[in-house]
């Protein structure tokens, strides 16, 4: 399985655990034509994650931003697929 296929598989598993509104929005952002929305959104999420000590913003934003960015940057796909696999296993054990 290629890193791209594994990343999409892990994102599909994670998306199934998200609330409906978030799952629908993530589905829209993951579409191939949404690269013009996905890249700026991922950078905003990563930047907001570094301000996770503030209310509303959180450190959870960094992995989500990296996962979105990995859809467009091949060198991030393998490591992020492994990380999302770990997250999915932790969520499944709860």
Residue frames relative to the residue before (quaternion, step in Angstrom):
aa qw qx qy qz dx dy dz
X 1.0000 0.0000 0.0000 0.0000 0.00 0.00 0.00
X 0.4097 -0.7158 0.5094 0.2454 3.57 -0.85 0.96
X 0.6434 -0.5222 0.3780 0.4128 3.61 -1.18 0.40
X 0.6288 0.5388 -0.3401 0.4456 3.60 1.03 -0.72
X 0.6601 0.4974 -0.3013 0.4755 3.58 0.95 -0.88
X 0.6649 0.5009 -0.3070 0.4613 3.58 0.95 -0.88
X 0.6274 0.5295 -0.3360 0.4616 3.59 1.01 -0.78
X 0.6697 0.4859 -0.3051 0.4715 3.59 0.90 -0.87
X 0.6238 0.5328 -0.3364 0.4625 3.59 1.04 -0.73
X 0.6851 0.4757 -0.2849 0.4725 3.59 0.86 -0.95
X 0.6402 0.5072 -0.3274 0.4750 3.60 1.03 -0.72
X 0.6200 0.5308 -0.3409 0.4665 3.60 1.06 -0.70
X 0.6549 0.5043 -0.3112 0.4689 3.59 0.96 -0.85
X 0.6673 0.4908 -0.2978 0.4745 3.56 0.94 -0.87
X 0.6423 0.5390 -0.3178 0.4426 3.56 0.98 -0.85
X 0.6290 0.5440 -0.3284 0.4479 3.59 1.11 -0.60
X 0.6888 0.4644 -0.2719 0.4858 3.58 1.21 -0.42
X 0.5791 0.6038 -0.3666 0.4070 3.57 1.26 -0.19
X 0.5985 -0.5300 0.4380 0.4111 3.59 -1.22 0.34
X 0.6949 -0.5167 0.3178 0.3863 3.56 -1.21 0.61
X 0.6872 0.4923 -0.3011 0.4413 3.60 0.79 -0.98
X 0.6764 0.4799 -0.2942 0.4750 3.57 1.00 -0.78
X 0.6311 0.5396 -0.3258 0.4522 3.56 1.04 -0.76
X 0.6473 0.5135 -0.3157 0.4665 3.60 0.98 -0.83
X 0.6768 0.4848 -0.2950 0.4689 3.59 0.92 -0.88
X 0.6419 0.5096 -0.3278 0.4699 3.58 0.99 -0.76
X 0.6209 0.5390 -0.3365 0.4590 3.57 1.07 -0.72
X 0.6482 0.5112 -0.3150 0.4682 3.60 0.98 -0.78
X 0.6905 0.4836 -0.2782 0.4604 3.58 0.93 -0.90
X 0.6653 0.5189 -0.3045 0.4420 3.61 1.12 -0.60
X 0.4785 0.6709 -0.4454 0.3500 3.61 1.20 -0.20
X 0.6003 -0.6077 0.3798 0.3549 3.61 -1.02 0.74
X 0.6999 0.4818 -0.2833 0.4447 3.62 0.99 -0.68
X 0.6246 0.5765 -0.3295 0.4111 3.59 1.24 -0.21
X 0.2697 0.7930 -0.5114 0.1919 3.60 1.17 0.43
X 0.6405 0.5373 -0.3252 0.4419 3.61 1.05 -0.67
X 0.6683 0.4256 -0.2916 0.5359 3.60 1.24 -0.33
X 0.6611 0.5680 -0.3014 0.3867 3.57 0.95 -0.97
X 0.6926 0.4869 -0.2998 0.4397 3.61 0.80 -0.94
X 0.6877 0.4405 -0.3178 0.4817 3.68 0.76 -0.81
X 0.6306 0.5323 -0.3402 0.4508 3.59 1.01 -0.76
X 0.6591 0.5033 -0.3197 0.4583 3.59 0.92 -0.83
X 0.6530 0.5030 -0.3212 0.4662 3.60 0.99 -0.75
X 0.6339 0.5096 -0.3263 0.4817 3.60 1.05 -0.72
X 0.6485 0.5131 -0.3216 0.4612 3.60 0.96 -0.80
X 0.6543 0.5013 -0.3164 0.4696 3.59 0.93 -0.85
X 0.6635 0.4931 -0.3060 0.4723 3.60 0.91 -0.90
X 0.6634 0.4975 -0.3023 0.4702 3.59 0.97 -0.82
X 0.6217 0.5536 -0.3391 0.4383 3.57 1.07 -0.62
X 0.6413 0.5107 -0.3265 0.4705 3.56 1.11 -0.60
X 0.6703 0.4159 -0.2904 0.5417 3.56 1.30 -0.21
X 0.2122 0.8517 -0.4560 0.1473 3.55 1.22 0.57
X 0.5785 0.5840 -0.3853 0.4192 3.57 1.17 -0.27
X 0.6009 0.5535 -0.3533 0.4559 3.60 1.26 -0.26
X 0.6003 -0.5536 0.4154 0.4007 3.61 -1.16 0.47
X 0.7984 0.2679 -0.2713 0.4660 3.56 -1.25 0.69
X 0.7000 0.3973 -0.2697 0.5286 3.61 0.82 -0.89
X 0.0136 -0.8220 0.5692 -0.0089 3.56 -1.08 0.56
X 0.6388 -0.5412 0.3952 0.3780 3.51 -1.29 0.38
X 0.5213 0.6416 -0.4024 0.3932 3.61 1.26 -0.32
X 0.5853 0.6157 -0.3574 0.3879 3.57 1.20 -0.48
X 0.5954 0.5933 -0.3650 0.4004 3.61 1.10 -0.63
X 0.7093 0.4310 -0.3030 0.4684 3.67 0.69 -0.90
X 0.6301 0.5281 -0.3441 0.4535 3.59 1.03 -0.68
X 0.6519 0.5040 -0.3073 0.4760 3.58 0.99 -0.81
X 0.6553 0.5002 -0.3098 0.4738 3.58 0.99 -0.80
X 0.6315 0.5288 -0.3357 0.4570 3.59 1.03 -0.75
X 0.6587 0.4879 -0.3106 0.4813 3.59 0.97 -0.78
X 0.6553 0.5057 -0.3093 0.4681 3.56 1.00 -0.80
X 0.6206 0.5656 -0.3357 0.4269 3.59 1.09 -0.70
X 0.5555 0.5993 -0.4009 0.4141 3.60 1.16 -0.39
X 0.7635 0.3484 -0.1798 0.5132 3.58 1.16 -0.58
X 0.7292 0.3566 -0.2225 0.5400 3.62 1.20 -0.34
X 0.3800 -0.7849 0.4407 0.2128 3.60 -0.23 1.26
X 0.6610 0.5282 -0.3379 0.4122 3.64 0.94 -0.71
X 0.6514 0.5003 -0.3187 0.4732 3.63 1.23 -0.28
X 0.5253 0.6916 -0.3982 0.2954 3.60 1.17 -0.47
X 0.6801 0.5024 -0.3002 0.4415 3.60 0.82 -0.93
X 0.7125 0.4442 -0.2792 0.4658 3.61 0.69 -0.99
X 0.6767 0.4825 -0.3056 0.4646 3.60 0.97 -0.78
X 0.6034 0.5376 -0.3617 0.4649 3.60 1.08 -0.60
X 0.6455 0.5034 -0.3181 0.4782 3.61 1.00 -0.79
X 0.6584 0.5064 -0.3070 0.4645 3.59 0.94 -0.87
X 0.6775 0.4745 -0.2974 0.4768 3.60 0.90 -0.87
X 0.5872 0.5522 -0.3636 0.4669 3.59 1.14 -0.55
X 0.6421 0.5109 -0.3085 0.4812 3.56 1.01 -0.84
X 0.6499 0.5092 -0.3111 0.4707 3.59 0.94 -0.90
X 0.6719 0.4968 -0.3061 0.4561 3.59 0.87 -0.89
X 0.6386 0.5085 -0.3352 0.4705 3.60 1.01 -0.71
X 0.6448 0.5089 -0.3234 0.4697 3.60 0.99 -0.78
X 0.6704 0.4877 -0.3027 0.4702 3.59 0.95 -0.83
X 0.6489 0.5171 -0.3196 0.4577 3.59 1.03 -0.71
X 0.6698 0.5012 -0.3101 0.4517 3.61 1.05 -0.62
X 0.6178 0.5521 -0.3550 0.4331 3.62 1.21 -0.19
